[in-house]
Amino acid sequence: MGLDFNKEIERIIEEKKEKSPNELYEVYRIRKKEDEYVTMELRKNGFKVSSLYGLVNYKQTDFGYILILLEILKSDKISDDIIKDGIIRALTVKKAKGQVEDYLLREFQNLTENQTATLGGTIGNLFEYLYSDKYFDQIVEIVQNKKYGTARQMFVSGLAKTKKHKEEVENLLIDLSFDRDVALHAVGGMGKLKSVKAKKRLTELLIDKNKTISKKAKSVLEKIEKYE
């Protein structure tokens, strides 16, 4: 999955606000060193990249890097969250399904509050992309825990891909539509499931103060009514 440059610019601006010039220098020094380490490991294994984000942003046909990056992520060689973010993005590919989820679920649950705001969304994006009902119970636990805030959004979207738990997910999405941090994604999930059961709640959301949510609810309601 490619790098979101707008999000990256926001991160850089936030870093500059929070840190002194000396602290920033040290952060960037470590980041450069760790990127060089990851790049070296990839090149040693035949991947012709000049940086980690070179791997993230260009289409790959050889996915042998998956286990290499997973082992690096598990090691104590990487401490910078931007580098970790890049590794997780590079692992957000179909070929990684079944290889990375167990570890990244544990990582998500162990994130600090600051990391949840940065890495949490990236891990959530991976689970939406690679969704499997194998991890249904763990994902439900995450989306119901408000301490994870907006980092839950893509986990919520992922649940709409369920094959085995449609009725349970329908009920859960209706409940989550009352949670402002994830309401929009819950509404989107109702649309993916074509949830007739959610029509009453969607009708209520047509007059929601958040115009984005009310507009999405209208679109989803119209979609569901077409399939009735």
N, C-alpha and C positions, 0 to 999 in steps of 0.2 A: 504494500500500500504506500502511495506516495506521501512525501512530506507536505504538510500544510504550511506554506510559507507565511501566510497571514498570522497563523497561530504562533509560528516561530518568532516572528517580529514582536508579537505581544510579549512573549516570554523574555526576549532580550531586553525590551523596555522595562519590564517588571524587575528583572535582575539588576538593572542599572539604578532603579529607584531604591532597591533594598540594600545594596552593598556599596561599600566604599571602593575607591579606585584600587587600593591594594587587594581587597577581597576579590574584586572582579578579576584582577590580573591572575590571582591564584586559581580561581574557578576556571578561567579560560586556559591556563597552563595545563591543569589536570585534564580538562576536556580534550585538548589537543593531543596530549600524551596517550590518553585512553583510546581516542579515535585512531591514532597511529598504531596502537597495539592490535586493535580489532582488524584494521586494514592489513597489517602484517600477517596475522593468522589466516585471513582469507586468501591473501596472495600466496602464502605457503601451500595452500591447498588448491591452487590453480585458478582462483577467481581474480580476474584482472580489473580490480577496482582501485581508485585513488583515495577513497574514503568510505566510511560506513554508509553515508547517505547516497553515495554513488550506487550502492547495491539497492537501497530503498527505492530510489527514483527511476531505475531502469528495469525494463522487463527482463526477467531471468528465465532461462530454459533449463538450467542445471540447478537443482535444489539441494545439492549436497551440503550447502552451507547451513541448512537448518540445524543439524545436530552440532555443528561447530559453534554457531551463535548461541544455542541453548546452553552448551557447556560453559561458554564465556560468561553468560548471564548468571549461571549458577555459581561461578567462581568468585573469589574476592579481588579479581583483577579490575573490576569496573565499579566505580562509586558515583560517577556523574549521571544525574537523571536524564540529561539530554541524550547521552550515549545509550543508556538503557532504553529510552524511548525509541531511538533509532533501531536498536536490535529488535524490539517488540514489533515495530512496524515492518521490519524485514521478515519477521516470522508470520505476519498476517497474510499467508498464502494458503491455498487449498491443500498443497502438499504437506503442510505442517499439521494438518488435522490428525488428532490422535497421538501426537508426539509432544505437544507443548502445553496442553490445557491444564494438566494436573499441577505442574510447577507454577504456572501463571496464576492459577486460582489461589494457591498458597501465598504467592507474592502479593496479590491484590489485598488479601486479608491482613497482611503484615505491613502494609504501607503506612507511613506516618500521615498526619493530616495534610501537610504540605505536599507530600508525594501523591496523595489521593487526588488532589486538585490538578496535578500534572500527569503522572503516569496512569492514574485510575481510568481516565477516559480512553487512553490508548489501549489498555488491557481490555476495557469494555468493548472497544471497536473490534478487537480480535475475536472476542467471544460472540459478537453478533455475526461476524463474517464466517466463523467456523462453527456456528451453533450446532450442538448435538444434545438430544434428550438425555444422554448419559450424564450430563452435568446439571440436569433440571433442578434437583433439590438444592444444590449449592447456589445456583443463580437466583432461585426464588429467595433464598436466605439473604443474598446480597441486595436484591431490589427492595426488600422489605425493611432494610436497615437504613434509617435516615441519616446516620452518621456519615454515610458515603456520598451524600449530597447528589450533585449533578453527575458524578462519575458513574452513577447507575444507569444513565440514560440509554446507552447502547446495549446494556444487558437487558433492559426492558424491551427494546426493539427486537433483540434476538429471540426472546420468548415467543414472539408471534410466529416463529418458524417451527414451532413444536409439531410433531407428528402424533404424539401419544397423549398429550395433556391439554387438548383444546379447551374443554369446558373449564378446567381449573385455571387456565391462562385467561380466558374470557373474564372470569370473576375477579382475578387478580388485577387485570388491566382496568377494570371498572373502579376497583378500590384505589389503584395508583393514580387515576385521573383526578383525585382530590389532593394529590401531593404536587405542589407547584414545581418542584425540582424535576419531576419526570412526567408531568401531565401531558405535554405535547407528544412525547414518545409513546405514552400509553394510548393516546388517541390514534396515533399512526398504527400501532399494533392492532387496534380494533378493526381498522380498515383492512389490514393484511389478512386477518382471520374472517373478514366479512361477518362480523359478529352481530347477529340480529338481537341477541340478548343485550347488547350495549346501546341500542337505539334510544332508550329512555334517557340514559346518561348523556349521550351525544346531543340530544335535544336540549337538555339543560345547559350544555356548554355553548350552545349557539349564542347565548347572551353573556358569555364570560367577558370579564373586563379586559382580559388579555386578548387582543384582536387576532394574534397569531393562532391562539388556541381555538377561538370561535370560528375562524376561517377554516382551520383544519377540520374541526368537528363537522362543519357544513359539508365539506368535500367528502369526508368519510361517510357521513350519513347518506348522501346522494349515491355513493358507490354501493353501499349495502342495499339500499332500496332497489337498485337495478337488478340485484341478484335474488330478490325475494320472489 
